[in-house]
């Protein structure tokens, strides 16, 4: 059975030595927003989600301001108005034809 040793002890360094003294200059440590296991912090994830949400809102707002978007919205309003008028005409014809 092998005994696990602290890497600092294995390197012959005192327990209060820095990680760069143990790991050496070529070892890349995780960013401060990540744990040593590579898991992102809750604040990091929240900030990333909020940033993406804000970007999507801004993109949608900009896309709605284009001429094509306005034209499509106007066409949709015209279709809805036409459909409503047609529905009213059908209802009037049904009420008039039923003998009531």
Secondary structure as UniProt FT lines:
FT   HELIX           7..10
FT   TURN            11..12
FT   TURN            15..16
FT   HELIX           19..23
FT   TURN            25..26
FT   TURN            32..33
FT   TURN            36..37
FT   HELIX           42..64
FT   HELIX           67..97
FT   TURN            98..99
//
